[in-house]
Amino acid sequence: MAATIDYAKLTLKDALDLAILIEDEARDRYTEFVDQMEIHHTPEAAAFFRFMAANETKHGQQLTAKRQALFGDEPSRMSVDMLWDVEAPEYAEAHAFMSPREAMEVAVRCEVKARDFFVRALDRVPDPNVRELFEELRDEEVEHEALVRKELAKLPPGPDTDPDDYVDEPVAQ
């Protein structure tokens, strides 16, 4: 059973630790999707998921540096069992023969999901330092969504794949 987060009692250190866990979870899931796309011979989708994993890594490193500067090696009270799929794509999002468009659409949904998480959390956070951090994180998710939508707009219109292209040919029995 997942532990719950008491937003009213979050300290800035807790909030940073939670944000780092969210970025780590998203990075790990995107990395899993890279592996799946490579197995399914869809290198363009794999490349996009690799790009997203790198972005999550970079953002996590920035948060970790901020946390280290403010709180050093103080232990965390947050744990991965306090969250699930806050920003990470759901496992069912990846599938064989995934196109770059589909991969980018997954990323857009994840950025929106993360933004919505921080918006909902802001309603329950009284600490001004935590509120400021969550507002920054919310705004960064909006920027990330815009980045992905910009990449999506570069793709030619229409579906990139035809599911019939992947149907097995009948064989004699």
Secondary structure, 3 states (H helix, E strand, C coil): CCCCCCHHHCCHHHHHHHHHHHHHHHHHHHHHHHHHHHHCCCHHHHHHHHHHHHHHHHHHHHHHHHHHHHHCCCCCCCCHHHCCCCCCCCHHHCCCCCCHHHHHHHHHHHHHHHHHHHHHHHCCCCCHHHHHHHHHHHHHHHHHHHHHHHHHHCCCCCCCCCHHHHCCCCCCC
